[in-house]
Amino acid sequence: MKTNWSSPKTNIVAGLLDLRSALAAGQNAKLVKMRNEDCMYPIKVKNEDKDFRNYEFSIGHPSSINAIKSDTHMSEFMKQLSLNYVTKYGTEEAVKKYYETGVLSADNDKGYGWSHLVNVDDYIKWLEIDNGESGGHVERAKMYRMQYRSSEYDNTNFFDFYSYKHGSQYAVKTFKRKLWVVATVDKKEKVKIPVMVHVLNVLLYPLKYVPRKHVLRMPEYKVITFRVGGVTNGYSVEFQIPKKFGFK
């Protein structure tokens, strides 16, 4: 018995619709109740882990504060990581100390060793302690403050971007009760089709004759298709509408 046809459902009506789909596709299937975690495609939820220590350097490239803020492909949390943290390399002991106490040292900024995230404000404060004759640390602090903390400065600079370091952030959701899921079985096994499936077939049959609209947008024109039935045994009407009209 396999549950790879669909993901489990929390209510029986949705489960019956999945069963109806499986039977229509020629599967020998039945509707069963199982724990979500025992299904092949369980319902999952995203783990909103906002601990910066659980993220790692992924890629770095030129960008700006406004470009990062307006990026529609990044979550707000990932934007905040890029705008508030820099990647540094140091000893394992220094990384552990910073992650546990927030205290930075020269061993966090050796340029080699263990990769870790350092808060920009922590790093600026540490750099502003002039511990060298050249005062280079102070100048670096000014550069970081200008790049990350100046409201008027939005030039392109090198920013770090991060990813979750513990694999997928999606975890199997736990329910207190069992869920409805379609199980496909051997063709030889006899299964009883629930009465509700026949009822749904009758109720949904007229929908076969409701035209479905599909729009394909092309550079020069768009195609609008209205289809009744399937691809191989249905009927369709297609309209090609040019974006510009003219006469030659």
C-alpha positions in Angstrom: 0.0 0.0 0.0 1.5 3.3 -1.1 0.4 6.9 -0.3 2.3 8.6 -3.1 -0.8 9.7 -5.1 -1.3 12.9 -3.0 -0.6 14.5 0.3 -3.0 13.7 3.2 -6.0 15.9 3.8 -7.5 17.1 7.0 -11.2 16.6 5.9 -12.9 13.7 4.2 -14.3 15.7 1.3 -10.8 16.7 0.1 -9.7 13.1 0.6 -12.6 11.9 -1.5 -11.7 14.3 -4.3 -8.2 12.9 -4.3 -9.6 9.4 -4.4 -11.9 10.3 -7.3 -8.9 11.7 -9.2 -6.9 8.5 -8.6 -9.8 6.2 -9.7 -10.3 8.4 -12.9 -6.6 7.9 -13.7 -7.0 4.1 -13.6 -5.5 3.5 -10.1 -6.7 0.8 -7.8 -7.0 3.0 -4.7 -8.9 3.5 -1.5 -9.2 6.2 1.1 -7.5 5.4 4.5 -6.7 7.2 7.7 -3.0 7.5 8.6 -0.7 9.7 10.7 0.7 12.6 8.7 4.3 11.6 9.5 3.7 8.1 8.1 2.6 9.3 4.7 5.0 9.5 1.7 4.2 13.2 1.1 3.2 14.6 4.5 2.0 18.1 5.1 5.0 20.2 6.0 5.3 23.6 7.6 8.2 26.1 7.4 10.3 26.3 10.5 10.7 30.1 11.1 14.2 29.8 12.7 15.4 33.4 13.3 18.6 32.6 15.1 21.4 34.0 13.0 23.8 31.3 14.4 21.8 28.7 12.4 22.7 30.4 9.1 25.9 30.3 7.0 27.5 32.2 4.1 26.0 31.3 0.8 27.2 33.8 -1.8 28.4 37.4 -1.9 27.9 39.9 -4.7 27.6 43.6 -5.3 24.4 45.2 -4.3 23.0 48.1 -2.3 20.7 48.7 0.7 17.7 49.7 -1.4 18.3 46.9 -3.9 18.2 44.3 -1.1 15.1 45.9 0.5 13.2 45.8 -2.8 14.2 42.2 -3.7 11.0 40.2 -4.1 12.8 36.9 -4.0 14.1 37.3 -0.5 12.2 37.0 2.7 12.3 39.9 5.1 14.4 37.9 7.6 17.0 37.0 4.9 17.1 40.7 4.0 17.8 41.6 7.6 20.6 39.1 7.7 22.3 40.6 4.7 21.8 44.2 6.0 23.0 43.5 9.5 25.6 40.7 9.3 29.0 40.2 7.7 30.9 36.9 7.2 34.1 36.5 9.1 36.6 33.7 9.5 38.4 32.8 12.7 39.3 30.1 15.2 36.7 27.7 16.5 37.1 28.9 20.0 36.5 32.6 19.0 33.4 31.6 17.1 32.0 29.7 20.0 32.7 32.6 22.4 31.1 35.2 20.1 28.0 33.0 19.5 27.6 32.4 23.3 28.6 35.8 24.7 28.7 38.3 21.9 32.3 39.2 22.6 34.6 39.7 19.6 38.4 39.4 19.4 41.1 39.4 16.8 40.7 35.7 16.5 37.2 36.3 14.9 38.8 38.3 12.1 41.8 36.2 11.0 40.7 35.9 7.4 40.8 32.1 7.5 39.4 29.3 9.6 35.8 28.9 10.7 33.1 30.9 8.8 30.6 32.7 11.0 28.2 35.6 11.1 29.1 38.8 12.9 26.7 41.6 13.6 27.7 44.8 11.8 27.3 47.0 14.9 29.4 44.6 17.0 32.1 44.6 14.3 32.1 48.4 13.9 32.5 48.9 17.7 35.4 46.4 17.8 37.1 48.1 14.8 36.8 51.5 16.3 39.2 50.4 19.1 42.4 51.7 17.5 44.9 49.0 18.4 47.4 49.7 15.7 49.8 52.5 14.8 48.3 53.1 11.4 44.8 53.4 12.7 43.6 51.1 9.9 40.9 49.6 12.1 39.3 53.0 12.5 39.3 53.6 8.8 37.7 50.2 8.2 35.0 51.0 10.8 34.2 54.2 8.9 33.8 52.1 5.7 31.4 49.6 7.3 29.4 52.4 9.0 29.1 54.2 5.7 28.0 51.1 3.8 25.6 49.6 6.3 24.4 52.5 8.6 24.4 55.7 6.5 20.8 56.6 5.4 22.1 58.8 2.6 24.7 56.4 1.2 23.3 53.8 -1.1 26.1 53.0 -3.5 26.8 49.5 -4.8 29.0 47.5 -2.4 29.8 43.9 -1.7 27.1 42.3 0.6 26.9 38.8 2.0 23.9 36.5 1.5 23.1 33.5 3.6 21.3 30.2 3.7 20.0 27.8 6.4 22.8 25.4 7.4 20.7 22.6 8.8 19.2 21.5 5.5 15.6 22.1 4.7 13.7 24.5 6.9 10.5 22.5 6.3 9.4 20.1 8.9 6.6 17.5 9.0 3.6 18.9 10.8 2.2 16.9 13.7 -1.5 16.5 14.0 -3.4 15.1 17.1 -5.5 12.9 14.8 -5.1 10.8 11.7 -5.6 12.3 8.3 -7.3 11.1 5.1 -5.0 10.0 2.4 -5.3 8.0 -0.9 -3.5 4.6 -0.8 -2.9 2.8 -4.1 -3.0 -1.0 -3.8 -2.3 -4.0 -6.0 -4.6 -4.4 -9.0 -5.7 -7.8 -7.7 -7.0 -6.4 -4.4 -10.7 -5.6 -4.5 -11.6 -2.2 -3.1 -15.0 -0.8 -2.4 -15.7 2.6 -3.9 -17.4 4.9 -1.4 -20.9 6.1 -2.2 -19.8 9.7 -1.9 -17.4 9.2 -4.8 -20.3 8.4 -7.0 -22.2 11.3 -5.6 -19.3 13.6 -6.4 -19.0 12.2 -9.9 -22.7 13.2 -10.5 -22.3 16.6 -9.0 -19.1 17.5 -10.8 -20.0 16.0 -14.1 -21.5 19.3 -15.5 -18.2 21.0 -14.8 -16.7 19.0 -17.7 -18.6 21.3 -20.0 -17.6 24.6 -18.4 -14.9 26.2 -20.7 -11.5 26.7 -19.0 -9.6 29.8 -20.0 -5.8 29.8 -20.6 -3.8 32.9 -21.5 -0.3 32.7 -23.2 1.5 36.0 -23.3 4.0 36.4 -26.2 6.2 39.4 -27.1 4.1 40.4 -30.1 0.7 39.1 -29.1 -1.2 37.0 -26.5 -3.2 33.8 -27.1 -6.4 33.2 -25.2 -7.7 29.6 -25.4 -11.1 28.4 -24.2 -11.2 24.6 -23.8 -14.0 22.1 -23.0 -12.8 18.5 -22.1 -9.4 17.1 -22.2 -6.4 17.8 -24.5 -7.0 14.7 -26.6 -10.8 14.4 -26.6 -11.9 18.0 -26.0 -12.7 21.1 -28.1 -11.0 24.5 -27.9 -11.4 27.9 -29.4 -8.3 30.1 -29.7 -7.9 33.8 -30.1 -4.7 35.5 -31.1 -4.7 39.2 -30.1 -1.7 41.3 -31.4 -0.4 44.0 -29.0 -0.2 46.5 -31.9 -2.5 47.0 -34.8 -1.4 48.5 -38.1 -1.7 48.4 -41.9 1.1 47.7 -44.3 
